[in-house]
Amino acid sequence: MWRERVREKFHEFDYAWIADHYAISEQQARHAVDEMLGVIEQRLVKINTENA
């Protein structure tokens, strides 16, 4: 559920700004955000599993 909320916030995110400031393409910026969300999700699953 949290992932959908976060992804919704990134829906209108200015990927062009990231592309310009970090010398990457907009597609690479989108991929980086997807990767970041994946890492967060993995860590939350691990935390929830350890605390169950």
N, C-alpha and C positions, 0 to 999 in steps of 0.2 A: 504494500500500500504506500509506504513512504517513497518508494522508487517512482511511482506514478506521479506523486506530488512534486518531487524534485524534478523529474523529467518535464513536467508541465511548466515549471519555472524556467527551465532552460529552453523551452519551445521558442520564446521570443528573445533569447539571449543573442547578443551581438557577436557572433562568431567572426565577422569581418574584422572587428576591433582586435580580437586575439590574433587573427591571421596577420594583420598589419604590425602589431607590436612584437610578435614573436617569430616573424618571418616564416610562417607556415601557411598552408592552405586552409580554407574554411573547412574542407573535409577532414583535414588532420585535426583541426580544433574540435570538430564534432566527435571524432574518434577518441580524442583525449578525454573529453567529458564522459563519453560512454565507458571508457576504461576506468576513470575515476569512480563512477557510480558502481561499477562492478566490484572494485576493491572495497568500497564502503559496504556493499551488500555482503561480500564474503566475510568481512570483519564482524558485521552485526550478527550474521548466522553463527559464527564461531562464539561470540560473546553469549548469545542466547543459548547455544548448546552447552556451554560450560556452566551457565547459571541455571540450567534446567534441573 
